[in-house]
Structure formats: C-alpha cells, structure tokens
Amino acid sequence: MKTTGMYRMWMLLVSLLCLVSAAVAQTSDGPYIMYGTNGEVRVVSVTPEGRLVDTVLASLPEDYSFTVVSSDLKHSFDVRLHALERPEWKTEQPDRIFVTSDPHGNLDCFISLLQGNGVIDGDCNWSFGTNQLMVLGDVFDRGDDAVQILWLIYKLEDEAAQAGGRVDYLLGNHEPMVLMNDLRYAKPKYTWLADTLGMEYADLLSPSSELGRWLSLRNTMQISGSCLFVHAGLSSDFYRRNLDIPYVNEQVSAGLYKTKAERKEASPMIYFLMGNSGPLWYRGMVRDAEKYNPLAADTLDLILDRYQADRVIVGHTIYDDVSTFYDGRVIDVNVDNAGNREAGLGRGVLIEKDSIYVVGDNGILPF
C-alpha cells in the first residue's frame, strides 16, 4: 500500500510538472538565430500559439526578416538583420538624448515610455530623428519579454542610423549573468525552453548567434557631449586604474560569457571590471552606506575631469523616482518601471542641450 501511495504521488507530481511546462510553453519567444560552423543557420522560436519551432536552414537570404511578438500578444514588429559593429564610445551631443534603464523584460512598459515621448511611433518604428536613445543595461531577467526587447533595440539601432540618429544600449550586470547561464532571476519560460531543447539557455545567445554577436559588441561606458553613461557607477578603485573607455569596453566584452572563475583566470582586469567595484555593479555613487564604499566628492571631480564630462548618468540602483546626487553631477534613472508608469512618476530623463528633464509615459513631468 505504501508503494502504491508513493507511486500515485509520483505520478501526480509528474502530471503537475507537465501542466506547468505546458503553461510556460504558451508564451511567445525568440527568435534565436544561431550560426553553425558549416554555414547552416538554426532558428528557434516559440509561436504566439505556444508551439516550439526549431528549424535548420542551409543559409539565410540577404533580406531575411521576421516578426517579433510580445508574450501578451499586445505588440508585434518586424526585424531585418543588419551589419554589426561596436558603437563609437564618444560622440557629439545631439539636440536631444532620451535616457532610460533596466527594462528587465517588460516590453509593454518599455514601448509605452518610448511611444509616449516620441522616440518610436505606434508601429514601433524610430521617430526620434537625428536624436539619441540611451538604454543603460539590464534588459534580461524578471520579465517575459527580454528577447523581444533586445530585438526592438536591435531594430531601432538600424533605423536610427538611417535617420541620422543613434540608439545605444550599454551592458548591465544582468547581461553577463544570463550569458554565463546564471538564471536565478529568469522567468521559467527561458529555462523551460532550454530544457526542452536539451541545451543551456546561454547557448541560444552564444557568441555565434545573431543576438550574441550583437551583445558582444555593446559598450559598457559611453560619452555623449558632456554626459558619461554607465550602468552602475565608477568607484575610486576604478579611478586609480586610469583606464581608457575603449579598453574598458573591450575587456568587459571579453568576459561577457565567462564564469567568475574563468574571468579571474583569464585576466585580473576582467575580474575587477565585472566585480563589485566595477562599472556593472558599483553602487557607491548613489548609496552612502559604508558597505557600498561610497565615492568621495573630490574623487568624482577627478573622474569627471579625466573623462571630460560634467555628469555621470547611471541605472542599476532602484529609487522611487529619478534621483540626483553630488549637486546633480550624478543622476540615477532606475525606478520601478511598472509602478512608476501606473503612478505617473519619472521613468527616465530627456537631455536638451544644457537642460535635463524628468520624463514619464506622457513626456516631461512638472517640477
């Protein structure tokens, strides 16, 4: 009787797991485009109906395009593959820079903000002219549409360039977490997909995939005009190393797919840059508790002088609203995007020449 009871419990557990797997499968995802060494291309996606499609093509046509659909089926847009290159690390400031951070897989929130501020139109096409969109990292984790957001930024990058504008997406700390297969904050749909395919999720975004190639060329630090952009912040340890920005960008890219142990073995510099005092994790520009090793004001002056910038704009550390520090020389734009959208609070900043405005889903917010 005991054996029979245990068997029934086991079968019930298996049935429940099957139901959970079926529920997870009902979420649109991808595509993941992976290039083989023999020239073949594997394309994996989950359709809006929840059907897994795994196709191998001899090659991709030059005009290859596809439709991306959000998990809630509210949004869709077409993407065409384009040539990839690392963005310039320093550029002149355009008339307007729109800055947001940490979308964390919430495509609906991301689109709402961009549409509400004229960055994209109702069909998710670039409508910001010769201006700049800056996304300060952390597309991955917590939400159901991380890959869809990646493809939207990818698409907008090409469209902006054709219009004389630019889209920049900097690496955050969650990008290397996912790319080394640390999925502790990922939604079950991603682990389900990997398990169903019999592979690790990071393999779907490997350096030989389209999104992996693109992610490998994203910067960690950039300057536009007098503004220095980075996901988390710059520490005194970082300053003492006297690092050029292009070097930082290359070194972080070199460690993007490595585990912590592999980074340490590969290079002490990579290990430092991707650690707690590095630009992807350091919170001491916006936190004053001792455990964060807060940055002294005079060290901030030295950092700004070294990189010829007037201010640093970061994400990473969440606040109730867009927040300023060091008399406005550091601005943190990371907020609870869904909560602030509902409450009508700040979700980013708009930079126009020497003026900086807090923006919500319907444009500039009153003081």
Number of C-alpha atoms within 10 A of each C-alpha: 6 7 8 9 10 11 12 12 12 12 12 12 12 12 12 12 12 12 12 13 16 13 13 18 23 18 23 25 27 22 24 21 21 22 20 14 7 8 11 14 18 20 18 20 19 21 19 18 11 17 14 19 12 13 11 14 12 11 13 14 8 9 8 10 13 11 12 24 22 23 24 14 12 9 16 15 16 15 17 14 16 15 6 13 11 13 15 12 17 16 12 9 17 16 12 19 25 23 23 30 26 26 28 23 23 23 25 17 20 23 22 16 23 24 21 18 20 16 22 19 15 14 12 18 17 25 20 24 19 16 21 26 23 20 26 28 29 26 29 29 24 18 18 24 26 26 24 25 23 20 21 21 18 22 21 24 20 20 19 22 16 13 14 12 22 23 23 22 26 24 29 27 23 23 21 24 22 20 24 20 18 15 19 11 14 20 18 17 19 22 18 17 22 15 12 13 14 9 12 17 21 21 17 25 22 21 19 16 20 20 21 21 16 18 25 22 20 20 26 27 25 22 22 18 15 19 22 21 25 25 32 31 27 25 25 19 14 17 14 10 9 10 12 11 17 15 11 19 22 18 19 27 20 16 23 24 23 20 17 16 9 13 22 16 12 14 13 10 17 24 22 17 23 23 16 16 21 24 26 30 21 27 27 22 26 25 15 13 10 8 9 16 17 17 21 14 13 9 15 21 15 13 22 18 11 13 15 14 18 16 21 25 23 29 30 26 20 16 14 15 18 21 18 14 14 15 8 13 17 21 22 28 28 26 26 16 26 15 13 17 19 10 10 14 20 27 29 29 24 21 18 15 13 6 8 14 18 21 24 24 23 16 20 17 15 7 5
